[in-house]
Amino acid sequence: LLFLHGSSLAYASKVSAEKKTVIKAMLLRTPQFSEQYNRNQAQRMIDVYQAVNPNLSPRAFQIVLEEVRLNNHKLLEQLILIYNKFFTLKELRSISDFSNSKVSRKMTRVMPLMMQKEAGLRNPGLSAEQKANIYNKYFTPEEIRSMSNFFNSPTGRKMTRFGPQIEKEVVQVRQSWIQKTSDDVTNRIQKRFKKEGIKTLP
């Protein structure tokens, strides 16, 4: 869903407040920016500390969680630049409305299962009738009409066309961000532990 050189950072100032609000709300609905994702990420870090000190203070989890939230919020701000580059405000509102619909949320849950169970979906030679038969197994006629209406709209076709490029840039930014900030996050956590007297060693 671009590595951030100086020109890209300068581009951030061109994101209107309205577009930023729409993109941010859209991204916050994705699993990667959910509170559960933050908590899972924090717990993985706590597990490392507890492997060394099983009696680690319970306060440590809250500190790690706060730092994880902060870092992911900053990452979200970088991803906003990508969507701003590809879509107008009107298009973003249309995408946001669809992504917040019941059928879109169902797609998020069902599509991974479909791709796993229906190997034929990966076949570029699959006929429209064959594709329809697969989708009919997982979605109601009304849901299929809703999906078709969106993805056959100008915005839907644009999203389909640029989707792979957007996904590629999102992955690049995410990977670059993790490499760039992992040490900073750890250092901030260690400083807060020290300030609050939390011992990481037994």
C-alpha positions in Angstrom: 0.0 0.0 0.0 10.5 5.3 -2.3 13.2 5.9 -0.2 12.8 9.3 1.6 15.4 11.5 0.0 15.4 15.2 0.6 13.0 15.8 -2.3 10.4 13.4 -0.8 10.7 15.0 2.6 10.1 18.4 1.1 7.1 17.0 -0.6 5.5 16.4 2.8 4.8 20.1 3.1 2.5 19.8 0.0 0.1 17.3 1.7 -3.1 19.2 2.5 -4.6 18.8 5.9 -7.7 17.2 4.4 -5.7 14.6 2.4 -3.5 13.9 5.5 -6.6 13.2 7.6 -8.2 10.9 5.0 -5.0 8.9 4.4 -4.2 8.7 8.1 -7.7 7.3 8.9 -7.4 4.8 6.1 -4.0 3.5 7.2 -5.1 3.3 10.9 -7.7 0.8 9.8 -5.0 -1.6 8.5 -3.7 -4.4 10.7 -0.2 -3.0 10.6 -1.2 0.1 12.5 -3.7 -1.5 14.9 -3.3 -1.3 18.7 -3.0 -5.1 18.7 -0.1 -4.9 16.3 1.6 -2.4 18.6 1.1 -4.6 21.6 2.4 -7.7 19.8 5.5 -5.8 18.7 6.0 -4.5 22.3 5.5 -8.0 23.7 8.2 -9.5 21.4 10.6 -6.9 22.7 9.7 -7.5 26.3 10.2 -11.3 25.8 13.8 -10.5 25.0 14.3 -8.6 28.2 12.5 -11.2 30.2 14.7 -13.9 28.9 17.5 -12.2 30.7 15.6 -11.0 33.7 12.4 -13.0 34.4 11.5 -10.5 37.2 11.4 -7.5 34.9 9.1 -4.8 36.3 5.6 -4.8 34.8 6.1 -1.1 34.1 8.6 -2.1 31.4 5.9 -3.2 29.1 4.1 0.1 29.2 7.3 2.0 28.4 8.1 -0.3 25.5 4.5 0.0 24.2 4.6 3.8 24.3 7.8 3.9 22.3 6.5 1.4 19.8 3.3 3.5 19.3 5.4 6.6 18.8 7.7 5.0 16.3 4.8 3.5 14.3 3.1 6.9 14.3 6.2 8.4 12.8 6.3 5.7 10.2 2.6 6.4 9.3 3.5 10.0 8.6 6.1 8.8 6.0 3.6 6.4 4.3 1.1 9.3 3.9 3.5 10.8 1.4 3.2 7.8 -0.9 -0.6 7.9 -1.1 -0.6 11.6 -1.4 1.6 11.2 -4.5 -0.7 8.8 -6.3 -4.3 10.0 -5.5 -6.4 13.2 -5.4 -8.5 14.0 -2.3 -11.7 12.9 -4.1 -10.1 9.6 -5.0 -8.8 9.1 -1.5 -12.2 9.7 -0.1 -13.7 7.1 -2.4 -10.9 4.6 -1.5 -11.4 5.3 2.2 -15.2 4.8 2.0 -14.8 1.5 0.2 -12.0 0.3 2.6 -14.3 1.1 5.5 -17.2 -0.9 4.1 -18.3 -4.3 5.3 -17.4 -6.0 2.1 -13.9 -4.6 2.1 -13.3 -5.7 5.7 -14.5 -9.2 4.6 -12.1 -9.1 1.7 -9.3 -8.4 4.1 -10.2 -11.5 6.1 -11.1 -13.8 3.2 -8.6 -13.0 0.5 -5.6 -14.6 2.2 -7.7 -17.8 2.6 -8.8 -17.7 -1.0 -5.2 -17.3 -2.2 -4.2 -20.2 -0.1 -7.0 -22.6 -1.0 -7.6 -21.5 -4.6 -4.4 -22.0 -6.5 -6.1 -21.2 -9.8 -6.4 -17.5 -8.8 -2.6 -17.2 -9.5 -3.2 -18.5 -13.1 -3.1 -15.5 -15.5 -5.0 -17.7 -18.0 -8.0 -18.1 -15.7 -11.2 -17.2 -17.5 -13.7 -14.7 -16.1 -16.2 -17.4 -15.6 -13.7 -19.5 -13.6 -12.8 -16.5 -11.4 -16.5 -15.8 -10.9 -17.1 -19.4 -9.7 -14.3 -19.0 -7.1 -15.6 -15.7 -5.8 -19.1 -17.1 -5.6 -17.8 -19.6 -3.1 -16.8 -16.9 -0.7 -19.0 -13.8 -1.4 -22.7 -13.1 -1.8 -24.0 -11.7 -5.1 -24.5 -8.3 -3.4 -20.9 -8.3 -2.1 -19.6 -9.2 -5.5 -21.6 -6.3 -7.1 -20.2 -3.9 -4.5 -16.7 -5.0 -5.2 -17.3 -4.8 -9.0 -18.8 -1.3 -8.8 -15.7 0.0 -6.9 -13.0 -1.8 -8.9 -14.6 -0.9 -12.2 -14.8 2.8 -11.3 -12.1 5.2 -12.4 -10.7 5.3 -8.9 -10.9 1.5 -8.5 -9.1 1.0 -11.8 -6.4 3.5 -10.8 -5.9 1.8 -7.5 -5.6 -1.6 -9.3 -3.1 -0.1 -11.8 -0.9 1.5 -9.2 -1.5 -1.0 -6.3 1.7 -3.0 -7.0 3.9 0.1 -7.2 2.3 1.5 -4.0 2.9 -1.8 -2.2 6.5 -1.8 -3.3 7.1 1.7 -2.1 5.4 1.0 1.2 7.6 -2.1 1.8 10.7 -0.1 0.9 9.8 2.7 3.3 8.9 0.3 6.1 12.1 -1.7 5.8 14.2 1.5 5.6 12.4 2.9 8.6 13.0 -0.2 10.7 16.7 -0.2 9.9 17.0 3.5 10.6 15.1 3.6 13.8 15.5 0.3 15.6 18.6 1.4 17.5 17.0 4.8 18.4 13.9 3.0 19.8 16.1 0.7 21.9 18.1 3.6 23.2 15.0 5.5 24.2 13.7 2.5 26.0 17.0 2.0 27.8 17.1 5.6 28.9 13.6 5.4 30.3 14.3 2.2 32.1 17.3 3.8 33.7 15.4 6.9 34.7 12.7 4.8 36.3 15.1 2.4 38.0 14.0 -0.6 35.9 16.7 -3.3 35.9 17.1 -5.4 32.8 19.6 -7.7 34.5 18.8 -10.0 37.4 
